[in-house]
Amino acid sequence: AGKGRLEFQSHTQRHARIHTAPEVAGFLTLEMQRGYAAMDVPLIEEKGADLLAADAPLGTPLLRSEPRTSDALRFREEPEIRRACVRLVAEEGREAFFARPGWEARLWKLVRGRRIAGRMETAEEQETAIRFELTEARRELEERTPHAVIHLCYPWHAGGRVARRIAREAGYRTAFLGKVPGVPITRAGGDVERIARIGEDYVELLPGRGRQTLTLVLARKWSRRFRGGT
């Protein structure tokens, strides 16, 4: 982007994850409804509608999941086991339930050994859902800004075959992933639908006031890693 301009990248409508298998990975807690942690919570289907983390009831079992824009099909579980877990948490004070020792073991006791009924979505349902995420995000951003939104950043760097096709059809001209195998950095003439993203540290190498040297950027990264960060 030029000086004084902002570049908008669509991150899809809900930055969503979806359940992909009848395997419990954990349970929804209050901390998981806050901040960035909420984006890691898969969509929860309730009476035909999708609930985000902030609206899903505490204690909801969270199944194995993948990003919505991956090629994984969504597993649509029946609600019986979920309702049993949610009921236990609600009856014992909701937030207060998680302050008691052994709360997690009690929830696992409700689900362990029980079959989670459900079905996998169809290819048509998958395409409809991904199309919503891509087209609705672009429509809403363009409604709020005076410019066309042509850049897409795939949540969790997951741009599956179906999502890439729909993105082209929806009018996106570029798409950003994370690390692209064999492509440390995308150069002129590279695949603009699979642009390799650089870490935010390296943004400070761009020309302008406050520009940092590569030596300083690398020194900070190694210092964080030495302290156990990333």
N, C-alpha and C positions, 0 to 999 in steps of 0.2 A: 504494500500500500504506500502511496505517496505521503509527503508531509501533510499533516492535518487531516488525514483520512482514516476511516476505520474500515477494515475488511470483515465482512460478515461471512461466517462459515455455518451452514446448517449442521446441527448435530442430531438430526432427525427430530420428530415431534416430541418423543418422550424419553429418548436415550434408554430405550427399554431392553431388559433381559426377559427371557421366557423360560419356563420349565421345559425340560427336554426328556425327562425320564422319571419313572415312579420311584425315585430314590431320595429319601430325605437327607438334606445336607445340614440343616440347622433350623432355628425357629426365630420368628420375628420378635425383636426386643425394642424397647424405647430408643436405645442408642442408634439402632438401624433406621429409624425414621427421621433422623436429623442430618442435615448437611449433605456432604458428598456421599456419605454411607448409604443414603436412601437410593442412590442410583444403582447400587449393587443388588437391590432387592428385585426379584423378578415380578412381572405383572401377576396379580392375583385375580382370578376370574370369580365373580360373585353375581349370580343371577343374570348372566349374559353380559355383564359389564366388567371392564378391567379396572382394578384398584391399584393405585400407586402406593408406595410404602407408607406415606403419611395417612392414608385412609384405610389401610388393611388392619384388621384386628390383631392385637398383640397375641403372641403364641402361635400364629399361623405357621405351619410347617413350610419350610422353603426347600424345594426340590433341586436336584441338579439342574443347572441352567446354562444358557449360552446367549450371546447378544441376538436381538431380533434380526439384525441385518446379516447375520451369518446364514449359512445354508441349512442350519438345523431346523427340523420341524418341531412345532410346539406340542408338548404333552398337556392335554386338557384333563386334569384330574377331577374325579367326583369329590364332593365336599365333605363326606362323612367323617373321615379321620381329622380333617382340618377343624370341623365344628367341635369335635371332642376336645381337641387341644385348646381351642379358643374358649370353650366353656369353662374348662378347668382354670385358666388364667383369669377369666372374668369373675368367677365365683370367689377367687381368693385375692381380689383387690387390684387386678390388672397390673399397674406398675409395681405395686407392693409385692406381687408374686415373685418378681425377679430379684428381690432383696433377700429372699429366704434361701438358706443353704440347700443345695440339692435340687433346685428348681429344674435344671436341665435334665437331670436323670428322671424326674417325674414325667416330663414331656416325652422323653425317649421311650419310657415304659408304655406310653399310650400308642406309640407307632411301631415299635419293634415287633417284627413277626407278623404284622398285618399287611395284607395286600392293598395297595393303593390303586383303586379302579380308575379307569379313564380311557382316553383314546388319543391317538396322534392326529394332528390336524392334516387336512388334505393339502395337496400342492396348490389348489385354487385358494384355499383359506390363507395359506402362507403368502401367496402373491398379493392378495387383497390387503393383508395386514402390513406388509412391507411397503406397499404403494401408499397406504395411509400415512405411515411414518415419514416418508420422503416428500410426498406432495403437500400434505397439510403443513409441515414445517416450513416449506418454501412459501406457500401461500400466506401464512401468518407473518413471516418475516418481511415479505414484500409489502404486506398491508401496513406494517408499522414503519417501514423505511421508504424513501423515495427511489430506491434502486433495485435492480434485479439481483436476486440471490442465486449465484451460479456455482458457488463453492460448497462442497460437502465434506464433512469430516466424519468418518464412520466411528460410531461408539465402540470403544475397546478395540479400535483398528480392525473391526470385523466387516469386511465387504465381500459378501458371498456372491456367487454367480448370479443369482436371482436379483439381489439388491443392485448390483452393478448395471444390469440390463434396465431395471426400472429407473435407476438414477438418470441414465441417458434419456429415457423416454420422458422423464419429468422435467428435463431441461437443465440439469446440472452439467457443467462443462469440465469441472475438475473434481477430484476426490482424493482425500488425504487418508493414508493408512498410518501405521506405526513403522516398525522396521520392515522393509521389504527385502526378502531373501535375495542376495546378490546385488542389491542396489543400495549402497550406503547413503547416497544422496541422489535425488532426481535432477538431472541436468537438462538443458535445452534439447528438445527432441525426444525426451523420455515419455513414458506412459503417463499422461495427465489424469488417468482414472485410477492410478495406483501410486500417488506421490508419496515418497518416503518423508516422514516428519522428522525434524531434528528436535532434540531436547530443548526445553525453554531456556536452559543456561546459555545456549549458543545464540539466542536472539540478541544478547548483549554485544555480539561481535558486529552487528550491523552498524553502518556509518551513522554518525549523529552525536549529539551531546550525550555524554556519559558512556561512550563506547568503551568496552573493556578489551583487554588483550587476551589472546588465546591462552597464554601462560597463566594469567590470573584465573580465568574460567576453569581451566583444568585443575589448578591448585585447589580451588574451592570444592570441586567435585571429589577429588581424592581425599580432601580433609573430611567431607561428610561421610564418605565410605569408611574411612578409618574409625569414625565415631559410631559406625553402625547404620548410617543413613544410606541414601541412594544418590 
